[in-house]
């Protein structure tokens, strides 16, 4: 086919254009369309981020730069977004659509807009709700005004990952466990502005041997929010990084490590349960360069196991990362940590700095990335989009991220806890991990237990344990005056079961016949003083709040379901249709799992929603 001839008029214009015309055209093309950056805003941005390289700031660091602005100013001023768009060579619309997607960014307009002195966040997810969060939210605004603290902004927020300390409030970045009105007011007096209301850094040092806790509860720390942890010297004094160094230095066979992972039966502990060894082999067989993405966006209501392990022993996790990276052959590692875990972020960054200063072996490139308050980024492809500096919207599959993942490269994606067990499996042997189990199941599971039990917390129990055994043997029994009525075996998305089914082994593949799944093993216990329908409504409102909005079945379905579930008597036919559409047509697991609470209430607790 011959190219179309250039129209004479266009040709004549091009011929008559001067060098000044061309330079002016280039200047126009390099400018933002619409609003132009202000000189003062550009200066403030440069003071905070430094001068950009000649090619501009990296596109994938957009969210990191937004955090820097948000931390410094308390909000995102629109003038700074315009300046950032200019410095990153991005359309303003693209910067705005990313900033407006994440819950932890608040965009304000106009020169007079100011950030609140402090933001007080109160978790209203299920465990905190049962512990009195609604009463706390109702009482705090008036008490703050009475105390002369009326300029503190109070917000209800979804799960902050401290369900064992319910109810939980967060003063800027400082958690207040077992929060009371008086405790919150005291914390605000003690930490009156953003500069000091930060998560305290853990000072104590201990040796944390997780394998020795197999079959026990992880002990609660008296410090509460900043437990003692294993630093690099302590970790290495107890054999830490010897396995990783031997593997990297060629003293250990990578295929033997891979075989140990396969033989152990370790499955993905973020919820999907895909065999870890098989995933390593699949990604290793893809063409180089290969990358690795680690998911610590622990946002499932009721889940806090990753935080519990990370704040006690970050180097055991990092050694697992290094072992996996060496076996699979990944060239760079990106660790994605939820924004609510401010203490963990400081601890993990310090651990990485120490590791780089005193490396036990050559290290791959490692970057720690910060989430921004979006549950959907716990979905692996949405997390990858966020690491790339975009809105955290799940991708359509295929292709799977093992083939086309981060930055278009084959990517090994893992949950924190999966990697946390790698060192012990390699050193102790796969049979050690597989030797645990009850009721025909194999392995260990870290159950995050909260709700109406005497001793909530992380329980490192045999796979296949029942909820009744978990309550009686690991959790001190039910609270006085409470009897088991219902339980959520897998957090908000895992469904709800009645006490009559307290004998089901809790593990992968055992709960599906009952309309549930174990997911991240977040067990929330309800008593006769609770209603299962209220729990179902709480989690549906959570799904409504956290839907990314990309697909209509999830965006509209969760909102409509929450509305219908408030009725004293449910319209079961309409809810059935809604659940079917959400489950069949949603792009990712959020919308697909959102109907589980509806179906469980209709199946096991019909007496609560019928006339």
SELOSE-845619 format. One record per residue (C-alpha): x, y, z. Coordinates in Angstrom, 3 decimals. Layout:
<sites>
SITE        px        py        pz
SITE         X         Y         Z
...
</sites>
This chain:
<sites>
SITE        px        py        pz
SITE     0.000     0.000     0.000
SITE     1.379     3.432    -0.947
SITE     1.430     6.084     1.792
SITE    -1.129     8.842     1.458
SITE     0.342    12.003    -0.087
SITE     0.814    15.018     2.194
SITE    -1.961    17.543     1.508
SITE    -0.565    20.643    -0.230
SITE    -1.721    22.960     2.535
SITE     0.097    20.960     5.190
SITE     3.196    20.699     3.045
SITE     3.289    24.460     2.480
SITE     2.930    25.157     6.217
SITE     5.774    22.791     7.009
SITE     7.920    24.435     4.362
SITE     7.240    27.949     5.699
SITE     7.929    27.067     9.369
SITE    10.988    28.845    10.735
SITE    13.450    27.599    13.360
SITE    11.770    29.903    15.914
SITE     8.417    28.285    15.114
SITE     9.874    24.838    15.715
SITE    11.460    25.905    19.026
SITE     8.142    27.379    20.197
SITE     6.365    24.164    19.237
SITE     8.831    22.112    21.307
SITE     8.369    24.446    24.289
SITE     4.592    24.033    24.087
SITE     4.904    20.240    23.882
SITE     7.103    20.153    27.003
SITE     4.575    22.102    29.087
SITE     1.649    20.706    30.996
SITE    -1.682    21.290    29.386
SITE    -4.036    23.359    31.493
SITE    -2.813    24.663    34.849
SITE     0.885    25.509    35.014
SITE     3.092    24.937    38.092
SITE     3.689    27.846    40.444
SITE     7.234    28.916    41.200
SITE     6.749    28.611    44.962
SITE     5.286    25.104    44.627
SITE     8.200    24.022    42.428
SITE    10.628    25.355    45.028
SITE     8.845    23.500    47.842
SITE     8.873    20.306    45.819
SITE    12.587    20.629    45.057
SITE    13.374    21.313    48.716
SITE    11.592    18.095    49.672
SITE    12.543    15.738    46.829
SITE    15.745    17.318    45.526
SITE    16.553    18.172    41.951
SITE    15.260    15.593    39.463
SITE    17.687    13.798    37.184
SITE    17.845    14.968    33.595
SITE    15.301    12.341    32.505
SITE    12.935    13.230    35.336
SITE    11.920    11.277    38.405
SITE    11.255     7.570    37.911
SITE     7.627     6.893    36.971
SITE     7.346     3.970    39.382
SITE     8.239     6.216    42.352
SITE     5.163     8.405    41.991
SITE     3.456     6.985    45.101
SITE     6.680     7.294    47.119
SITE     6.870    10.988    46.164
SITE     3.218    11.473    47.074
SITE     3.985     9.998    50.500
SITE     6.852    12.447    50.982
SITE     4.523    15.339    50.236
SITE     1.699    13.946    52.348
SITE     3.970    13.255    55.335
SITE     5.485    16.737    55.226
SITE     2.370    18.835    54.632
SITE    -0.271    16.538    56.175
SITE    -2.310    16.667    52.956
SITE    -1.679    16.783    49.211
SITE    -2.028    20.351    47.963
SITE    -3.152    20.570    44.369
SITE    -0.343    23.038    43.608
SITE     2.204    20.380    44.576
SITE     0.516    17.793    42.369
SITE     0.867    20.169    39.417
SITE     4.540    20.701    40.234
SITE     5.125    16.966    40.626
SITE     3.461    16.285    37.276
SITE     5.845    18.781    35.693
SITE     8.932    17.248    37.303
SITE     7.906    13.685    36.392
SITE     6.890    14.558    32.811
SITE     3.405    13.167    33.477
SITE    -0.033    14.527    32.659
SITE    -1.656    16.173    35.665
SITE    -4.653    13.868    35.192
SITE    -2.424    10.823    35.657
SITE    -0.928    12.142    38.906
SITE    -4.362    13.100    40.199
SITE    -5.974     9.757    39.369
SITE    -3.252     7.918    41.290
SITE    -3.347    10.248    44.299
SITE    -7.140    10.135    44.501
SITE    -7.242     6.317    44.373
SITE    -5.557     5.689    47.728
SITE    -7.374     6.298    51.029
SITE    -4.356     7.719    52.845
SITE    -3.984    10.664    50.476
SITE    -6.259    13.669    50.941
SITE    -6.146    16.206    48.120
SITE    -6.985    19.813    49.027
SITE    -7.388    22.842    46.767
SITE    -6.566    26.465    47.264
SITE    -3.819    28.348    49.063
SITE    -5.839    28.657    52.267
SITE    -6.394    24.894    52.700
SITE    -4.660    23.550    55.776
SITE    -4.064    20.063    57.129
SITE    -5.638    19.154    60.474
SITE    -3.223    19.277    63.399
SITE    -3.776    15.573    63.966
SITE    -5.898    12.857    62.411
SITE    -7.286    10.304    64.861
SITE    -8.259     7.057    63.152
SITE   -10.467     4.517    64.902
SITE   -10.757     1.036    63.425
SITE   -14.384    -0.040    62.949
SITE   -13.793    -3.464    61.378
SITE   -15.352    -6.556    62.929
SITE   -13.019    -7.348    65.843
SITE   -12.777    -3.705    66.918
SITE   -16.497    -3.258    66.373
SITE   -17.257    -6.093    68.796
SITE   -14.857    -4.514    71.311
SITE   -16.664    -1.149    71.363
SITE   -15.294     0.890    68.454
SITE   -18.668     2.449    67.622
SITE   -19.089     3.784    71.157
SITE   -15.561     5.154    70.993
SITE   -16.278     6.914    67.698
SITE   -19.494     8.360    69.095
SITE   -17.872     9.714    72.266
SITE   -14.544    11.052    71.007
SITE   -15.577    14.194    69.050
SITE   -17.413    15.778    71.998
SITE   -14.740    14.770    74.513
SITE   -12.065    16.236    72.265
SITE   -13.945    19.528    72.015
SITE   -14.436    19.619    75.770
SITE   -10.717    18.994    76.263
SITE    -9.806    21.842    73.899
SITE    -8.722    19.406    71.180
SITE   -11.496    20.146    68.716
SITE    -8.994    20.607    65.883
SITE    -8.219    16.886    65.936
SITE    -9.977    15.161    63.033
SITE   -11.688    11.852    63.898
SITE   -12.086     9.201    61.204
SITE   -13.534     5.693    61.144
SITE   -11.172     3.466    59.175
SITE   -11.043    -0.197    58.120
SITE    -8.831    -2.800    59.771
SITE    -5.404    -1.551    60.876
SITE    -3.992    -5.039    61.551
SITE    -4.085    -5.015    65.365
SITE    -7.210    -7.099    65.955
SITE    -5.746    -8.790    69.034
SITE    -5.570    -5.329    70.673
SITE    -9.143    -4.291    69.846
SITE   -10.448    -1.660    69.899
SITE    -7.581     0.213    68.280
SITE    -7.138     3.907    67.595
SITE    -4.213     5.508    65.772
SITE    -3.067     9.045    66.610
SITE    -1.462    10.054    63.311
SITE     1.006     7.125    63.123
SITE     1.009     6.025    66.772
SITE    -1.310     3.108    67.640
SITE    -3.347     3.102    70.853
SITE    -4.155    -0.545    71.664
SITE    -7.208    -1.426    73.775
SITE    -8.267     2.171    73.228
SITE   -10.459     4.082    75.646
SITE   -11.511     7.714    75.455
SITE    -9.154     8.564    78.310
SITE    -6.298     6.610    76.741
SITE    -6.731     8.387    73.414
SITE    -6.870    11.838    75.063
SITE    -3.740    11.021    77.065
SITE    -1.904     9.985    73.886
SITE    -2.918    13.214    72.133
SITE    -1.646    15.247    75.096
SITE     1.603    13.295    74.928
SITE     1.886    13.508    71.120
SITE     0.180    16.787    70.192
SITE     1.217    17.092    66.527
SITE     2.411    15.094    63.521
SITE     6.087    15.623    64.237
SITE     5.931    13.570    67.448
SITE     2.863    11.364    66.891
SITE     4.881     8.613    65.276
SITE     5.231     4.926    66.019
SITE     7.858     4.415    68.755
SITE    10.890     2.457    67.637
SITE    11.574    -0.862    69.352
SITE    14.617    -0.608    71.629
SITE    14.813    -4.118    73.091
SITE    16.713    -6.985    71.477
SITE    15.905   -10.693    71.713
SITE    16.526   -13.981    69.942
SITE    13.267   -15.062    68.348
SITE    13.210   -18.755    67.407
SITE     9.897   -19.262    65.656
SITE    10.434   -23.004    65.220
SITE    10.564   -23.424    68.995
SITE     7.059   -21.948    69.165
SITE     5.532   -24.620    66.908
SITE     2.396   -25.803    68.652
SITE     2.202   -22.718    70.891
SITE     0.948   -19.155    70.951
SITE     3.334   -16.381    69.969
SITE     3.908   -14.615    73.306
SITE     2.455   -11.158    73.689
SITE     5.049    -8.515    74.458
SITE     4.603    -6.199    77.439
SITE     5.691    -3.249    75.310
SITE     2.497    -3.674    73.276
SITE     3.213    -1.774    70.094
SITE     7.033    -1.972    69.975
SITE     8.129    -5.466    71.010
SITE    11.783    -6.437    71.311
SITE    13.195    -7.887    68.117
SITE    16.189    -9.747    66.717
SITE    18.720    -7.314    65.278
SITE    21.372    -8.353    62.747
SITE    24.029    -9.225    65.330
SITE    21.621   -11.371    67.349
SITE    20.249   -13.083    64.263
SITE    23.705   -13.935    62.894
SITE    24.904   -15.120    66.323
SITE    22.269   -17.870    66.078
SITE    23.194   -19.055    62.583
SITE    21.360   -16.428    60.589
SITE    22.265   -15.928    56.909
SITE    24.534   -18.989    56.825
SITE    22.146   -20.814    54.504
SITE    21.675   -17.827    52.213
SITE    25.430   -17.235    52.033
SITE    26.142   -20.891    51.275
SITE    23.600   -20.874    48.487
SITE    24.791   -17.607    46.923
SITE    28.441   -18.660    47.168
SITE    27.761   -21.973    45.431
SITE    28.335   -24.133    48.526
SITE    24.747   -25.385    48.484
SITE    22.796   -26.838    45.573
SITE    19.848   -24.708    44.471
SITE    17.996   -27.756    43.159
SITE    18.211   -29.394    46.592
SITE    16.684   -26.290    48.166
SITE    13.914   -26.289    45.596
SITE    13.221   -29.974    46.246
SITE    13.008   -29.292    49.992
SITE    10.428   -26.593    49.373
SITE     8.365   -28.939    47.228
SITE     8.609   -31.838    49.682
SITE     7.613   -29.698    52.671
SITE     4.162   -29.051    51.231
SITE     4.468   -25.326    52.020
SITE     1.709   -23.393    50.289
SITE     1.212   -19.674    49.815
SITE     0.189   -18.314    53.211
SITE    -1.312   -15.070    51.973
SITE    -4.552   -16.857    51.199
SITE    -4.330   -18.423    47.747
SITE    -2.493   -21.545    48.925
SITE    -0.520   -22.206    45.722
SITE     2.383   -24.634    46.364
SITE     5.478   -22.510    46.966
SITE     8.007   -24.901    45.420
SITE     5.965   -25.266    42.261
SITE     5.746   -21.487    41.933
SITE     9.537   -21.196    42.235
SITE    10.023   -23.755    39.487
SITE     7.516   -22.074    37.168
SITE     9.154   -18.662    37.486
SITE    12.685   -20.069    37.257
SITE    11.789   -21.579    33.882
SITE    10.799   -18.164    32.472
SITE    13.281   -16.082    30.470
SITE    15.522   -13.618    32.329
SITE    15.515   -10.983    33.654
SITE    13.172   -12.125    36.402
SITE    11.930   -10.040    39.323
SITE    10.466   -10.705    42.766
SITE     7.597    -8.928    44.540
SITE     6.839    -9.537    48.220
SITE     3.336    -8.879    49.501
SITE     3.074    -7.521    53.061
SITE    -0.128    -5.614    52.365
SITE    -1.832    -7.499    55.190
SITE    -5.273    -5.897    54.935
SITE    -7.714    -8.780    55.441
SITE    -9.815    -7.892    58.520
SITE    -8.807   -10.182    61.358
SITE    -5.254   -10.778    60.065
SITE    -2.127    -9.665    61.932
SITE     0.281   -12.628    61.714
SITE     2.701   -10.988    59.288
SITE     2.997    -7.902    61.497
SITE     3.541   -10.080    64.565
SITE     6.455   -11.960    62.975
SITE     7.964    -8.970    61.179
SITE     8.178    -6.772    64.266
SITE    10.017    -9.570    66.138
SITE    12.337   -11.097    63.534
SITE    12.760    -9.150    60.261
SITE    16.002   -10.888    59.281
SITE    14.460   -14.375    59.168
SITE    12.126   -13.015    56.524
SITE    14.945   -11.294    54.629
SITE    16.989   -14.501    54.585
SITE    13.994   -16.287    53.066
SITE    13.852   -13.548    50.442
SITE    17.530   -13.997    49.579
SITE    17.207   -17.780    49.336
SITE    14.183   -17.556    47.038
SITE    15.845   -14.901    44.894
SITE    18.958   -17.034    44.443
SITE    17.096   -20.256    43.615
SITE    14.732   -18.600    41.142
SITE    17.327   -16.236    39.712
SITE    15.625   -12.899    40.264
SITE    17.647    -9.753    39.667
SITE    15.706    -7.297    41.816
SITE    13.290    -7.518    44.756
SITE    10.440    -5.163    45.619
SITE     8.886    -5.430    49.089
SITE     5.403    -3.907    49.380
SITE     4.405    -3.078    52.981
SITE     0.997    -1.750    54.017
SITE     1.053     1.882    55.103
SITE    -0.614     1.189    58.459
SITE     2.520    -0.645    59.645
SITE     4.654     2.414    60.354
SITE     6.688     0.696    63.068
SITE     7.366    -2.302    60.833
SITE     8.466    -0.025    58.021
SITE    11.085     1.693    60.198
SITE    12.244    -1.662    61.546
SITE    12.476    -3.286    58.113
SITE    14.268    -0.296    56.606
SITE    16.806    -0.393    59.428
SITE    17.258    -4.152    58.916
SITE    17.892    -3.594    55.199
SITE    20.382    -0.812    55.940
SITE    22.249    -3.059    58.397
SITE    22.256    -5.905    55.879
SITE    23.744    -3.683    53.183
SITE    26.389    -2.395    55.603
SITE    27.399    -5.904    56.695
SITE    26.338    -8.195    53.825
SITE    26.773   -11.928    54.474
SITE    26.984   -12.463    50.697
SITE    26.464   -10.460    47.505
SITE    22.977    -8.929    47.659
SITE    20.473    -8.336    44.851
SITE    18.829    -4.968    44.400
SITE    16.091    -4.572    47.058
SITE    13.529    -1.772    47.314
SITE    11.012    -1.256    50.120
SITE     7.766     0.227    48.854
SITE     4.968     1.764    50.894
SITE     1.278     1.097    50.332
SITE    -1.216     3.899    50.738
SITE    -4.339     2.401    52.273
SITE    -5.933     0.163    49.654
SITE    -6.997    -3.381    50.595
SITE    -7.211    -4.298    46.921
SITE    -3.410    -4.069    46.690
SITE    -3.251    -7.339    48.587
SITE    -4.273    -8.890    45.266
SITE    -1.006    -9.738    43.525
SITE    -1.555    -7.952    40.220
SITE    -3.017    -4.864    41.921
SITE     0.075    -4.776    44.150
SITE     2.273    -4.889    41.047
SITE     0.360    -1.988    39.521
SITE     0.923    -0.033    42.747
SITE     4.653    -0.814    42.806
SITE     4.765     0.593    39.262
SITE     3.309     3.831    40.647
SITE    -0.212     3.367    39.315
SITE    -3.705     2.892    40.665
SITE    -3.949    -0.482    42.375
SITE    -6.369    -2.095    39.946
SITE    -6.182    -5.861    39.310
SITE    -5.113    -7.039    35.889
SITE    -7.039    -9.364    33.647
SITE    -5.431   -12.797    33.337
SITE    -3.878   -14.452    31.418
SITE    -1.052   -13.586    31.163
SITE    -0.180   -14.496    34.741
SITE     2.412   -12.486    36.612
SITE     4.794   -15.468    36.630
SITE     5.041   -14.768    32.895
SITE     4.322   -11.042    32.569
SITE     4.489    -9.339    35.931
SITE     6.315    -6.364    37.388
SITE     7.574    -4.026    34.647
SITE     6.508    -6.664    32.131
SITE     8.989    -9.249    33.421
SITE     8.401   -12.758    34.860
SITE     7.786   -12.195    38.565
SITE     7.898   -14.384    41.666
SITE     5.226   -13.051    44.025
SITE     5.085   -14.243    47.620
SITE     3.395   -13.393    50.886
SITE     5.588   -12.454    53.846
SITE     4.903   -15.561    55.942
SITE     5.616   -17.970    53.097
SITE     9.154   -16.600    52.862
SITE     9.459   -16.455    56.645
SITE     9.468   -20.264    56.812
SITE    12.057   -20.865    54.081
SITE    15.163   -20.852    56.269
SITE    13.723   -23.315    58.802
SITE    12.448   -25.673    56.105
SITE    15.835   -25.759    54.371
SITE    17.856   -26.162    57.576
SITE    15.534   -28.523    59.480
SITE    14.388   -30.453    56.445
SITE    11.007   -30.666    54.743
SITE     9.888   -33.508    57.001
SITE    10.111   -31.214    60.028
SITE     7.482   -28.830    58.639
SITE     5.307   -31.623    57.249
SITE     5.421   -33.532    60.560
SITE     2.920   -31.178    62.167
SITE    -0.785   -31.542    61.557
SITE    -4.067   -32.901    62.880
SITE    -7.039   -34.702    61.427
SITE    -5.130   -35.892    58.393
SITE    -3.592   -32.536    57.480
SITE     0.111   -31.609    57.310
SITE     2.130   -28.529    58.196
SITE     1.926   -25.502    60.467
SITE    -0.502   -22.605    60.258
SITE    -0.261   -19.197    61.910
SITE    -3.797   -18.396    63.015
SITE    -4.651   -14.786    63.833
SITE    -7.301   -15.266    66.523
SITE    -9.484   -12.387    67.737
SITE   -12.975   -11.781    69.024
SITE   -14.628   -13.307    72.102
SITE   -11.686   -15.319    73.431
SITE    -9.633   -14.730    76.559
SITE    -6.237   -14.680    74.854
SITE    -6.336   -13.390    71.274
SITE    -3.126   -13.396    69.259
SITE    -1.111   -15.431    66.765
SITE    -1.362   -19.179    67.386
SITE     1.253   -21.328    65.644
SITE    -0.843   -24.484    65.505
SITE    -0.928   -27.695    63.466
SITE    -2.737   -27.503    60.156
SITE    -6.142   -29.134    60.457
SITE    -6.819   -28.034    64.022
SITE   -10.504   -27.264    64.668
SITE   -11.798   -23.935    65.898
SITE   -12.889   -25.546    69.172
SITE    -9.399   -26.906    69.749
SITE    -7.923   -23.533    68.807
SITE   -10.152   -21.795    71.360
SITE    -9.678   -24.304    74.168
SITE    -5.989   -25.168    73.798
SITE    -4.482   -21.938    72.468
SITE    -6.800   -19.060    73.355
SITE    -7.674   -19.673    77.000
SITE   -11.268   -20.514    76.158
SITE   -14.139   -18.120    75.558
SITE   -14.496   -14.913    77.553
SITE   -16.447   -15.327    80.768
SITE   -20.160   -15.234    80.050
SITE   -19.666   -16.024    76.375
SITE   -20.304   -19.212    74.420
SITE   -19.238   -19.997    70.872
SITE   -22.011   -18.980    68.470
SITE   -20.228   -18.481    65.142
SITE   -16.800   -17.911    63.662
SITE   -15.102   -16.552    60.576
SITE   -12.396   -19.083    59.576
SITE   -10.639   -16.901    56.997
SITE   -11.196   -13.233    57.758
SITE   -13.778   -11.048    56.084
SITE   -13.805   -12.965    52.802
SITE   -13.695   -16.518    54.187
SITE   -17.371   -16.837    55.160
SITE   -19.118   -17.442    58.503
SITE   -19.838   -20.799    60.146
SITE   -22.048   -21.735    63.120
SITE   -20.854   -23.298    66.377
SITE   -22.375   -26.605    65.294
SITE   -19.546   -26.842    62.721
SITE   -16.779   -26.371    65.268
SITE   -15.268   -29.756    64.304
SITE   -14.118   -28.919    60.752
SITE   -10.325   -29.128    60.246
SITE    -9.012   -25.642    59.456
SITE    -6.782   -25.894    56.401
SITE    -6.665   -25.393    52.664
SITE    -9.367   -27.330    50.816
SITE   -11.299   -28.422    53.942
SITE   -13.777   -25.549    54.185
SITE   -14.960   -25.217    50.583
SITE   -17.756   -27.802    50.970
SITE   -19.222   -25.547    53.645
SITE   -19.084   -22.396    51.508
SITE   -15.943   -21.012    53.191
SITE   -12.152   -21.003    52.863
SITE    -9.238   -20.488    55.223
SITE    -7.555   -17.667    53.298
SITE    -5.000   -15.988    55.559
SITE    -6.166   -18.047    58.589
SITE    -7.768   -15.098    60.368
SITE   -10.207   -16.613    62.866
SITE   -12.737   -14.201    64.377
SITE   -14.834   -15.729    67.162
SITE   -18.439   -14.624    67.845
SITE   -20.519   -15.459    70.902
SITE   -24.227   -15.648    71.719
SITE   -24.099   -11.892    72.376
SITE   -23.371   -11.244    68.700
SITE   -25.431   -11.643    65.543
SITE   -23.912   -13.277    62.495
SITE   -25.914   -10.968    60.231
SITE   -24.255    -7.941    61.857
SITE   -20.850    -9.482    61.196
SITE   -21.821   -10.115    57.574
SITE   -22.983    -6.521    57.145
SITE   -19.767    -5.206    58.701
SITE   -17.597    -7.119    56.230
SITE   -19.824    -6.211    53.266
SITE   -19.442    -2.527    54.127
SITE   -15.716    -3.149    54.211
SITE   -15.831    -4.660    50.710
SITE   -17.909    -1.717    49.496
SITE   -15.344     0.716    50.888
SITE   -12.368    -1.192    49.483
SITE   -13.634    -2.101    46.011
SITE   -11.289    -0.530    43.481
SITE   -14.301     0.299    41.310
SITE   -12.789    -1.117    38.133
SITE   -15.570    -3.626    37.458
SITE   -19.282    -2.959    37.832
SITE   -20.308    -6.260    39.499
SITE   -18.034    -5.546    42.459
SITE   -18.395    -1.754    42.610
SITE   -22.183    -1.718    42.403
SITE   -22.803    -5.184    43.835
SITE   -21.099    -4.599    47.186
SITE   -22.923    -1.287    47.679
SITE   -26.295    -2.762    46.754
SITE   -25.687    -5.830    48.936
SITE   -24.818    -3.684    51.961
SITE   -28.026    -1.725    51.444
SITE   -30.173    -4.855    51.153
SITE   -28.521    -6.518    54.160
SITE   -29.700    -3.738    56.465
SITE   -33.345    -4.767    56.049
SITE   -34.862    -6.651    59.034
SITE   -35.986    -9.354    56.595
SITE   -33.713   -10.110    53.656
SITE   -34.898   -10.233    50.064
SITE   -33.255   -13.601    49.518
SITE   -34.071   -13.909    45.826
SITE   -32.534   -10.544    44.997
SITE   -29.483   -11.193    47.184
SITE   -29.045   -14.587    45.513
SITE   -29.011   -12.962    42.070
SITE   -26.603   -10.294    43.256
SITE   -24.254   -12.855    44.785
SITE   -24.291   -14.901    41.585
SITE   -23.366   -11.922    39.419
SITE   -20.617   -10.741    41.768
SITE   -19.108   -14.206    42.027
SITE   -19.240   -14.929    38.299
SITE   -18.344   -11.583    36.753
SITE   -15.950    -9.764    39.087
SITE   -12.387    -9.414    37.838
SITE   -10.600   -10.400    41.050
SITE   -11.010   -12.207    44.329
SITE   -12.518    -9.263    46.205
SITE   -15.750    -9.270    44.227
SITE   -15.696   -13.041    43.819
SITE   -15.458   -13.640    47.587
SITE   -17.727   -10.799    48.699
SITE   -20.899   -12.958    48.364
SITE   -19.572   -15.548    50.846
SITE   -21.022   -13.825    53.947
SITE   -24.417   -13.522    52.237
SITE   -24.571   -17.187    51.337
SITE   -23.385   -18.298    54.781
SITE   -26.058   -16.253    56.568
SITE   -28.746   -17.681    54.300
SITE   -27.428   -21.210    54.783
SITE   -26.600   -21.295    58.497
SITE   -28.298   -18.305    60.131
SITE   -31.560   -17.978    58.222
SITE   -33.406   -17.436    61.510
SITE   -31.662   -14.063    61.835
SITE   -32.912   -12.678    58.503
SITE   -36.344   -14.234    58.069
SITE   -39.615   -12.918    59.434
</sites>
